[in-house]
Amino acid sequence: MIDNAAFRTISYGLFIISSRFGDTYAGCVANTFQQVTSSPLQVSVTLNKENYTTQVIQQSGRFCASVLSEQAPMELIGRFGFHTSSELNKFDGISWDQDEAGFPYVSECCVAWFSVRVVQTLDVGTHMIFVGEVESALPIDAQPPMTYAYYHQVKGGKTPARASSFLPTEAQSDTGKTNGAIDTQAANSEFAGGGGKGRYAWQCQVCGHIEYVDELPEDFVCPVCGVGREMFVRIEL
């Protein structure tokens, strides 16, 4: 017997994994970055094979990891978590820097960053595990790092279908498509704290973003993940 609820007890952080190959820059959100040895200092990250960032890391053999703080807005998480780097310059308009090797890392709402040289790659079916040696690591902010639980419970965030921790049985929307499940209790709590006006709010089924308006325009686009109005459901407040 496997109860998916057991997987929700595993603790994770939330990170932006970034890399480059030539003039191509890529990055994505992951919750699988972790230390694996102390001597030498090695870390690992697991990414979906279909992610553009995965392909760039395979070509370059390097990546950076930015540890997101609890202050990281959903817009930043949505930019790196619900778009593809092959179609969007994710670094445009945000604060970022480069390590000594010229690889990008996000410095905005980031408590620390790591520069990693890949030393081993493991194919695990739908995902690739990259094990690498840490060449640079610096803390840059004293804010608390964001945990995956905080992202879900406080931010109201959802798990993309390509994420390692995605559980399809918990993410079937009313439309029958595999998306983020709607948490109306969290939406009402956020509304009460945010002081919005109106009887209704609209929540994105993909990323969990909430718009506090009674009606959404027909041409409305989610500011976090970019989907259209058809992927929103109305919540009565």
Secondary structure by P-SEA (a helix, b strand, c coil): cccccccccbbbbbbbbbcccccccbbbbbcccccccccccccbbbbbcccaaaaaaaacccbbbbbbcccccaaaaaaccccccccccccccccccccccbbbbbcccccbbbbbbbccccccccbbbbbbbbcbbbbccccccccccccccccccccccccccccccccccccccccccccaaaaaaaaaaacccccbbbbbcccccccccccccccccccccccccccbbbbcc
